[in-house]
Amino acid sequence: MTLQYDNVSYTYSGGTAGVFDVSLEIGRGELLAIIGASGSGKSTLLKLLAGFVKPDRGRILIDGHDVGHLAPEARRLGVVFQNYALFPHMRLWENVAYPLKVRGISRDERRSRAVEMLGRVGMHSRADDLPAALSGGQQQRVALARALVFEPQGLLLDEPLSALDAGLRMEMRDEILRVQRQSGIATLLVTHDQEEALSIADKVVMMRDGRLVQIGTPRDLYETPADASVAAFVGQSNLWPGEVSGDGMVSTDIGTLSCDTAGWAPGAKVTVLVRPERVEPITGGVDTAKPGEFAGTMAADRYLGPVRRLDLAVAGGFIRLETHLREPLTGASIPPGAIRLLPPT
Amino acid sequence: MAIIAIAYLIFLVAPMLLLALGSFGESWSGTLLPTGFTWRWYQELATDPSFRRAFVTSLQVVATTCILNLLIGLPLAYAIQAGARGGVRVAARIVTLLPVAAPELVLAFGFILVFSSDALPWLGSFWLLAAGHLVLTLPYTVTALVADMEQLGLDHYEHAAATLGAPFTARLRDVTLPLLRPSLLSAMLTVAALSIGEFQLSNLISGFLSRTYPVVLLQAFYGATGFACAATVVLLLLAAVASLTSGLAAQFAGSLLSRRAT
C-alpha cells in the first residue's frame, strides 16, 4: 500500500494559507515525517490525506486509486490525533474494537481482536478501564492500537507525542517505530519536533509556506540541507552570509574561510553553514594567521550533560560550537570539510 | 458568606413553607399563621374539573415541548456547531437567542394577531400553545447544547470516529448522542421547569379548554386563601414531577443509546 500526493493544492477559504503543488509518495512500510514551523501546511497535508478537507487541485492516491472524492470513513486510514480522541464513554477494548464494530464484526471476535491489539502495545491488562483512568502515554498506546486494529491502508500520526513529557516521548517514539515496523504500514508523521522526525523517519519532508522545501533521508536534511531555512530548522547551525572570494575561499563577517567552492563562481553570494559539533575547540594558544582559526571569548556556555554548547565571540560575530571538553576555550577552528555553502537568503 | 447563604435560603424557602402550611389551614386571615387543620382544600382541588384539566394540559404541554426541543434543538445545535463558521455562526447564535430578548408579552400579542386571522385561525389550540412554549424554551436548549459541544471538543471525536470507518449515522448513535447525554439531560430539566411555570404567554394564547395550570391557578387567588395555597403547592409538585420525568426520560434514552453502542 502506498500513499501519494499528486500535484495537490488546497487553499483555506478567505486566506492565502494552504498547500501548493505538493507531490509526495510514501512507500509500503515507509515512515515519512513532515516537519515545518506552525502554519507551514504540514497539518493540512494530513487533513487532505485523511479526507477532512478536499484538494482544490491534484489527486490523493491510496495504492494507486484516487480517493480525493471519498469521505474519511471510506479511506481506511488509521489516524492518531494529537489529543488521542479516545471515546471517553467507552472502555479501552470498546475503543479499540470500535472500527471493527462499524464493520459489522461480531462482539466476541471484536473483543478478542481488540484485546490482542491492546497486548501489542502493552495495554491488555487495562482492557476494561475507561480512558479517563489512563496517563497520557497509555492513552497514546491505546490510540495507536485503535488506529491499527482494522488493518488500515496507511497510518497518519498528527503530532502524536507533543502532549507527553520529554522522557516518555523518547519511549513512545521507539514504541511507535516498533509497532509501525511490525505492521509494515505506510506511515505519515506530522511533527514540529525535528529531532523526533530525524530519529524515526525513513524520509523527512521539510515544508515552508505550504510548499515542500526539501525531501530526503534524515541524514540528507541534516548534512546537505537545501537552504538556510532547512539548516536552521533541522538541528543547530552557524549560518553566516558570505561571498566566494576566490577558488576555495569564502569571505564572511568573521573572516575568510577555506572550503570547497566547486559549483560557485567567484563573487557569488552564499550562506556558509557549519554545524556546531564540527567546529574544533582550542584551549591553548591560537594562531589566527592560520585560515579557519579564530581567537575568541565565551559569550554563552550551556551545559547539556554530555556536551557543552558554546557561543564564542570572535571579531565580526559569533561561532557556535559543541564540545565535550570541560575547560575554558580560547578559540576555535573551522576545518574546511565542515563548511557547506548554501544559496544566499 | 454563610450568613448570606442562609438568609438567601430562608428568603427562598420561607414562602414555600408558608404556602404548604396554609394549604392545610382551615382559616387564615389577619393572623401570622393559619389556624385549624383540614384536607378540604386538596379535596376541592381534586374535584375541580378546570384544575384537573389544566393539570393534564400542563403535563401534555411540557412533554410536547420537551420532545419538540429534542427533535428541533439537537439538529439545530449540531448544524451550528458543525457547519456554521465565522459570521454565519455568530448570526445563527444571535437569531437563536432572539426569543429570550423579546418580552413574552410581545410574542403573545404577535401570536394573537397572526393566529386569530381567518387564514390561520389556530388561537386557543393545544398545538399553538406547545409551539409558543417551544419558541420560548428552544434558545436555552440550543445555547446549552452548542456550548457543551464546543467544550467537549465534539468535532475531534467525530473526526476520530470517521477515520475509524463510522459513517454519519453510526457516529451520531455511538459517539455524538452518548457524549451529549448529560447536556441533553440538563437541557430537558431547564425546558421542563420553564414550560411548567410559564404564565404570560399561556395566559394570553391558551383557549378555554387548553389552559395550563398556572393560568387556572391565578383564579384560585380570588377565592379562599387555603385553596390558593393548595393549588400553588400542587404547581410545585407538578414542576418537580415534570423535571424529574423529563430528566429520567433523557437519561433513559441516553442509556438505551449507549447500551447499543457497546
Boltz contact constraints between the chains, C-beta under 6 A:
constraints:
  - contact:
      token1: [A, 50]
      token2: [B, 163]
      max_distance: 6.0
  - contact:
      token1: [A, 72]
      token2: [B, 162]
      max_distance: 6.0
  - contact:
      token1: [A, 72]
      token2: [B, 163]
      max_distance: 6.0
  - contact:
      token1: [A, 73]
      token2: [B, 162]
      max_distance: 6.0
  - contact:
      token1: [A, 73]
      token2: [B, 165]
      max_distance: 6.0
  - contact:
      token1: [A, 73]
      token2: [B, 166]
      max_distance: 6.0
  - contact:
      token1: [A, 73]
      token2: [B, 167]
      max_distance: 6.0
  - contact:
      token1: [A, 79]
      token2: [B, 163]
      max_distance: 6.0
  - contact:
      token1: [A, 85]
      token2: [B, 156]
      max_distance: 6.0
  - contact:
      token1: [A, 85]
      token2: [B, 157]
      max_distance: 6.0
  - contact:
      token1: [A, 85]
      token2: [B, 160]
      max_distance: 6.0
  - contact:
      token1: [A, 89]
      token2: [B, 178]
      max_distance: 6.0
  - contact:
      token1: [A, 94]
      token2: [B, 262]
      max_distance: 6.0
  - contact:
      token1: [A, 98]
      token2: [B, 164]
      max_distance: 6.0
  - contact:
      token1: [A, 99]
      token2: [B, 164]
      max_distance: 6.0
  - contact:
      token1: [A, 99]
      token2: [B, 165]
      max_distance: 6.0
  - contact:
      token1: [A, 102]
      token2: [B, 165]
      max_distance: 6.0
  - contact:
      token1: [A, 102]
      token2: [B, 166]
      max_distance: 6.0
  - contact:
      token1: [A, 102]
      token2: [B, 170]
      max_distance: 6.0
